[in-house]
Amino acid sequence: MTLRSAQQILHDVFGYPAFRGEQQDVIEYVTAGGDALVLMPTGGGKSLCYQIPALLRRGTGIVVSPLIALMQDQVDALCQLGVKAAFLNSSIAAEAAREVQSKLLRGELDLLYVAPERLLMSGFLALLEQVQDDSGLALFAIDEAHCVSQWGHDFRPEYRALTILHERFPDVPRIALTATADTPTRGEIIERLALEQARQFVSSFDRANIRYRVTLKNNARNQLQAFLVAEHPDDAGIVYCLSRKKVEETATWLKLRGWDALSYHAGLDAATRSKNQSRFLREEGVVMVATVAFGMGIDKPNVRFVAHLDLPKSLESYYQETGRAGRDGLPANAWLAYGLGDVVAMRHMIDSGEAPEERKRLERRKLDALLGYCESTTCRHQSLLRYFGEEHPGNCGQCDNCLEPVDTWDATLPAQMALSCVYRTGQRFGAGHLGDVLTGKATERVEQFNHHILSTFGIGKELNAAQWNSVYRQLVAGGLLESDIEAYGGLKLTEAARPVLRGEQSVWLRRDADPAIRKTGRKAQRTELNAQGKDKTRGPFAGANDDPLWLALKAQRLALAREQGVPPYVIFHDSTLLEILNRRPATLEEMAEISGVGQAKLARYGVVFLDVLNNK
């Protein structure tokens, strides 16, 4: 097939005017029969890289996906476009599975999504050989290919057996896709899936539409509430927490304050997890509070924010988790609350884990890189891309450090005081106790250990407790101090502290801003912001949320989605709906030029949405 055919499919079936980034090269290469490894950020259009070649090549495209709970929505979305798609996994009844297999044998499917466990069954592999001989296999797409990595939280042992596809079907092209970008994982994918001869397509990992912000923790839940009220009062989003207990407590806390919040973690039964995930995908404005058990492969394009109430495990995890926001390309927020307690907790988790020491050293280095990102005074986009080996052309102009440049100060003398206090108290106390000693606060605990008679007692009265906490947090992030697991998280000196104590090295730290904490409920806080003229709600829908036509378009979309039992974004993405609002097409021909309106959707929904436009 020619590339022009691919462009025609892109326009007629998917409703897009042009390819983005590497899509065109990938599609051309795989359509010609080549194996490919595609690294592309979430929302970058990875699915088209195998969907279009599957439509261009003879036979059925087989998509291997670990995301059983989401296959239904993926297939629903393709069926809306007029693509003949189906899925096979443990969630469907035996009779339904037999019907799908019959369609596959008859060559009636363009795409079939299967779980790796199903694919690897000897009977199913034999079925695929029969299909190959009869109607043909267009390709194998291995989605979420980073699942081969045994060190990742998404590890799936079955993925390591997928080399059998190349062994039994050597003439069928394979395309492995992932948004996980670090070099070790890339090497593991190539090795474990036998893709040494595959062409690698590596897109830019910059998510320019995401605004990154790191906030110093000071009553994180109230800070989260202030962030949501000011910027996302009606939006869908994800709030990540480290523990199941914190997930439940945070979801309950948000519900009591008027938010439509749900919880998701591995401790919930499968039915509850499935129900909550379905509500998040199919309803508007739901906030999902979750552990990292939630999120891989989430197709919901209008997640407008991802918030972290605890540190993620690494910059790779942070990049992957924040990438679940703004998949439609419209503005979105990544908001992280971070404090010294997070650093101590993460180091404790690493040191007390059962991984080999070599693995622990790698995890410590990854945590250090994350802390460096949190404490950075430079552009967040630059910092993230540099970590993945990519240069950013300049300041992004929209992250917290670019919008409000950080003030730094010469903290050499306070750093020496802080380090000396750690040494003289025996290298086994936390930042709170050390701050009491430095500020001369003779608490019961300070006197219990006779720390009120030390030479460091009261030498740091020029700084308050919060400022000393900031100093200690940044010294830990800078590698001059580390938490000691045997001392229950107490701080101890590292070799890097020696030149500072000797006066051979200066220390510059960022000056923390005083966070404003609001303790009111959602409605009261919103009223207060409006009364003060401080409602800073940003994003693609600023103003649109009060437009009757926008509300009518959304209502029509939701009604159609409920009729068909699909998520609203399966009908039209927010970006498509926003373009309809702004361009106001008057005819079907004009509607066809809207991005995301292919021929099947034009025939099915064109008149319906034109009626909405004409009646407002």
Secondary structure, 3 states (H helix, E strand, C coil): CCHHHHHHHHHHCCCCCCCCCCHHHHHHHHHCCCCEEEECCCCCCCCHHHHHHHHHCCCEEEEECCCHHHHHHHHHHHHHCCCCEEEECCCCCHHHHHHHHHHHHCCCCCEEEECHHHHCCHHHHHHHHHHHHHCCEEEEEECCHHHHCCCCCCCCHHHHHCCHHHHHCCCCCEEEEECCCCHHHHHHHHHHCCCCCCEEEECCCCCCCEEEEEEECCCHHHHHHHHHHHHCCCCEEEEECCCHHHHHHHHHHHHHCCCCEEEECCCCCHHHHHHHHHHHHHCCCCEEEECCCCCCCCCCCCEEEEEECCCCCCHHHHHHHHCCCCCCCCCEEEEEEECHHHHHHHHHHHHHCCCCHHHHHHHHHHHHHHHHHHHCCCCHHHHHHHHCCCCCCCCCCCCHHHHCCCCEEECHHHHHHHHHHHHHCCCCCCHHHHHHHHCCCCCHHHHHCCHHHCCCCCCCCCCCHHHHHHHHHHHHHCCCEEEEHHHCCEEEECHHHHHHHCCCCCCEEECCCCCCCCCCCHHHHHHHHHHCCCCCCCCCCCCHHHCHHHHHHHHHHHHHHHHHCCCHHHHCCHHHHHHHHHHCCCCHHHHCCCCCCCHHHHHHHHHHHHHHHHCC
